Amino acid sequence: MTPALPRLPRPRALALVPSFSLAVACLLAPGHAVAAGAANEIVAEVIAGQRIESVTIMNPDARACVVFENGSRATVDSWSKVIDPLRSSASIFAYNRPGYGNSQEAATPRDGATVVEELRRMLKQKGLAPPYILVGHSLGGLYMQLFARRYPDEVGGLVLVDSLYPGVIKKPEDFPLLTRGAKRLFFSATVNDEIDLIHQTGEQVLALGPIDDKPIVQLINRPTGAFAIPVDFGVMNHSKETTTLVRGLYPKATRLFLDSAHQMQQESPTEVVDAIKGVIAMLPSKN
């Protein structure tokens, strides 16, 4: 029998709040640098009727396919340090959502339900079969929670990399006026549309049943440096109800707190890789 992932003592709910604030600060701050590696394997092709940039690694003998979903404004090359060590362990699919990099802009809404359906069609067209280990960073983590709840029979596990969660981000009409103006001024139409629909995506997640039977790992950034000051630009819900909601979402999950950065896949790739491999190890061997 494969040993389960290590269980850590359950943290206090309030311990998650600084991480959310830092995640939001990165969501709204200037763009991120990315690493090389798998970036050299990015291919642009028509998938599900759209020109999409992606990295696809086929491993027919693998137990699962690891599927990566980027955070807001991030691109597929941000996963390079994680993809490379996983090549022998799984099939892999990572991509730029429509409107990112050289992926074609979409005319469809940018809510989570649409993103999930588009991703699922891409996986089918690429011939990448379940079970899927879904790995999502930041906003991508919210999308992957929705995927797992919509299609639980196709999902073998979930790794949430400093993820956003339902209810954490306010409705866009409740953003401060200055934040709304800066968002429109500095971000692309795609990014604006995604941010405006984060709250709606969270509602889509909450409308579906739990996934407590899946192995779930939550990697949470808890920096200890003197300059790690939470900033949320007035877009976060700080209510007790929100904290209680988030704490209760995945009671059986393994929570790992890291002194890292919001871009954990770049700053702490070993820990991200270990979390993914741990979930893969819990799946039954392929016959």
C-alpha positions in Angstrom: 0.0 0.0 0.0 1.3 3.5 -0.9 1.8 5.7 2.2 -0.5 8.7 2.5 0.8 12.2 2.3 2.1 13.5 5.6 -0.6 15.2 7.7 0.3 18.4 9.5 -1.4 19.9 12.5 -4.4 21.9 11.3 -3.5 25.6 11.4 -5.6 28.4 12.7 -7.9 29.8 10.0 -6.5 33.3 10.5 -3.1 32.1 9.5 -4.4 31.9 5.9 -5.3 35.6 5.8 -1.8 37.1 5.3 -1.2 34.7 2.5 -4.4 35.7 0.7 -3.4 39.4 1.0 0.0 38.7 -0.5 -1.6 36.7 -3.2 -3.9 39.6 -4.1 -0.9 42.0 -4.0 0.8 39.8 -6.6 -2.4 39.5 -8.6 -2.6 43.3 -9.0 1.2 44.1 -9.0 3.5 44.4 -12.1 4.3 41.3 -14.1 6.5 38.4 -13.1 9.8 37.2 -14.4 9.8 33.6 -15.7 12.4 30.8 -16.1 13.6 28.9 -19.1 13.4 25.1 -19.4 10.0 23.8 -20.6 9.5 27.2 -22.1 11.6 26.0 -25.0 9.0 23.3 -25.7 6.0 25.7 -26.1 4.1 25.0 -29.3 1.3 27.1 -30.8 -1.4 25.1 -32.4 -5.1 25.1 -33.0 -6.8 23.3 -30.1 -10.6 23.2 -29.7 -10.9 25.8 -32.4 -8.4 28.3 -30.9 -4.7 29.0 -31.4 -3.2 28.0 -28.0 0.3 27.9 -26.8 1.0 24.8 -24.8 3.5 22.2 -23.5 2.5 18.6 -23.9 4.5 15.7 -22.7 3.1 12.2 -23.4 4.0 9.4 -21.0 1.8 6.4 -21.9 3.0 4.3 -18.9 2.3 7.1 -16.3 -0.4 6.8 -13.7 -1.8 10.2 -14.4 -1.7 13.4 -16.4 -0.6 16.5 -14.5 -2.5 19.6 -15.8 -1.2 23.0 -14.9 -3.3 26.2 -14.7 -1.5 29.6 -14.5 -2.4 32.4 -12.2 -3.5 35.8 -13.4 -1.1 37.4 -15.8 1.3 34.4 -15.6 2.3 32.3 -18.5 3.2 28.6 -19.1 6.9 29.2 -18.7 6.5 30.0 -15.0 6.1 26.2 -14.5 9.5 25.3 -16.1 11.2 24.4 -12.8 8.3 22.1 -11.9 7.7 20.4 -15.2 11.2 19.3 -15.9 11.5 17.0 -12.8 8.1 15.5 -13.5 8.8 14.2 -17.0 9.4 10.6 -16.0 6.5 10.6 -13.6 3.4 11.7 -15.6 2.0 12.9 -18.8 1.9 16.7 -18.7 -0.2 19.5 -20.1 0.5 23.2 -19.4 -0.8 26.1 -21.5 -1.5 29.8 -21.9 -5.2 30.6 -21.5 -6.8 32.5 -24.4 -5.5 36.1 -24.3 -2.1 35.2 -22.7 1.2 35.1 -24.5 0.5 34.2 -28.1 -2.7 32.3 -27.4 -5.6 33.7 -29.3 -7.9 36.0 -27.4 -11.3 34.4 -26.7 -14.7 35.9 -27.5 -16.2 33.8 -24.7 -16.7 34.9 -21.1 -13.7 34.6 -18.7 -15.5 33.0 -15.8 -14.3 29.8 -14.3 -17.0 27.6 -15.9 -15.9 28.7 -19.4 -12.2 28.3 -18.6 -12.8 24.8 -17.3 -14.8 23.7 -20.3 -12.2 25.1 -22.7 -9.4 23.3 -20.8 -11.3 20.0 -20.8 -11.9 20.2 -24.5 -8.2 20.8 -25.0 -7.3 17.8 -23.0 -9.7 15.6 -25.0 -8.3 16.9 -28.3 -4.7 16.3 -27.2 -5.6 12.7 -26.3 -4.7 13.2 -22.6 -6.9 10.9 -20.6 -7.8 10.9 -16.9 -7.0 10.6 -14.2 -5.9 14.2 -14.0 -3.7 15.7 -11.2 -4.8 19.3 -11.3 -2.2 21.9 -10.3 -3.3 25.5 -10.0 -1.5 28.6 -8.9 -3.3 31.6 -7.5 -6.4 32.3 -9.7 -5.6 29.1 -11.6 -6.1 27.3 -8.3 -9.7 28.6 -8.2 -10.3 27.3 -11.7 -8.9 23.9 -10.8 -11.1 23.6 -7.7 -14.1 24.2 -10.1 -12.8 21.6 -12.5 -12.4 19.0 -9.7 -15.9 19.6 -8.5 -17.5 19.6 -12.0 -15.7 16.4 -13.1 -14.7 14.5 -10.0 -14.6 11.2 -11.8 -11.8 12.5 -14.0 -9.7 13.9 -11.2 -7.1 11.9 -9.2 -6.0 14.8 -7.0 -5.5 18.5 -6.5 -2.5 20.6 -5.7 -3.3 24.2 -4.9 -0.2 26.5 -5.1 -0.9 29.6 -3.0 -4.4 29.5 -4.4 -7.3 31.8 -4.3 -10.5 30.4 -2.8 -14.2 31.2 -3.1 -15.4 34.3 -1.3 -11.9 35.8 -0.8 -12.3 38.4 -3.6 -15.1 40.9 -3.5 -17.6 41.6 -6.3 -15.9 44.0 -8.8 -18.4 46.7 -8.1 -17.2 46.7 -4.5 -13.6 47.4 -5.4 -12.3 50.8 -4.4 -12.6 53.3 -7.3 -8.8 53.8 -7.5 -8.3 50.0 -7.8 -10.9 49.8 -10.5 -9.3 52.6 -12.5 -5.7 51.2 -12.1 -6.9 47.7 -13.2 -8.5 49.1 -16.4 -5.5 51.3 -17.1 -2.7 48.8 -16.6 -4.1 45.3 -17.4 -5.3 43.7 -20.7 -8.9 43.2 -21.5 -8.5 39.4 -20.8 -7.0 40.0 -17.3 -9.7 42.6 -16.5 -12.4 40.2 -17.5 -10.9 37.4 -15.4 -10.6 39.5 -12.3 -14.1 40.9 -12.6 -15.4 37.3 -12.7 -13.4 35.9 -9.8 -16.3 36.3 -7.3 -18.7 34.6 -9.8 -16.2 31.8 -10.3 -16.1 31.3 -6.5 -19.9 31.0 -6.5 -19.7 28.4 -9.2 -17.3 26.4 -7.0 -19.5 26.6 -4.0 -22.6 25.5 -5.9 -21.1 22.1 -6.5 -20.5 19.2 -4.1 -17.4 18.6 -2.0 -14.4 16.6 -3.2 -13.2 15.3 0.2 -12.4 11.8 -1.3 -9.6 13.3 -3.4 -6.0 13.8 -2.2 -5.6 17.6 -1.9 -2.5 19.5 -1.0 -2.6 23.2 -0.2 0.8 25.0 -0.5 0.4 28.2 1.4 2.9 31.1 1.3 3.7 32.4 4.8 6.8 34.6 4.4 8.7 35.6 7.5 10.8 38.4 6.0 10.6 42.0 7.4 9.2 43.3 4.1 6.5 40.7 3.7 3.6 43.1 4.4 0.1 42.1 3.3 -1.5 44.5 0.9 -4.9 43.8 -0.8 -5.8 47.0 -2.6 -9.3 46.9 -1.0 -10.5 43.8 -3.0 -10.4 41.2 -0.2 -13.2 40.1 2.1 -11.9 40.1 5.6 -15.1 39.0 7.3 -15.2 36.2 9.8 -17.6 34.4 7.6 -15.2 34.3 4.7 -12.4 33.0 6.9 -14.7 30.3 8.3 -15.8 29.4 4.8 -12.3 29.0 3.5 -11.2 27.0 6.5 -14.0 24.5 6.0 -13.6 23.9 2.3 -11.1 21.1 2.4 -11.0 19.7 5.9 -9.0 16.6 4.9 -6.4 18.4 2.9 -2.7 18.4 3.7 -1.6 22.0 4.3 2.0 22.9 3.8 3.2 26.4 4.9 6.3 27.7 3.2 8.5 30.7 3.7 8.5 31.5 0.0 6.9 33.9 -2.5 3.5 34.0 -4.1 5.3 32.5 -7.3 6.0 29.3 -5.4 6.6 27.3 -8.5 9.6 29.5 -9.2 10.8 30.2 -5.7 10.1 26.8 -4.1 9.9 24.4 -7.0 11.2 21.4 -5.1 8.3 21.6 -2.6 5.7 21.9 -5.4 7.2 18.9 -7.3 7.2 16.8 -4.1 3.6 17.7 -3.5 2.6 16.6 -7.0 4.7 13.4 -6.8 3.1 12.6 -3.4 -0.4 12.8 -5.0 0.7 10.7 -8.0 2.0 8.0 -5.6 -1.4 7.7 -4.0 -3.0 6.6 -7.3 -3.3 3.0 -8.2 -0.7 1.6 -10.6 -1.5 1.5 -14.3 -2.3 -2.1 -15.4 
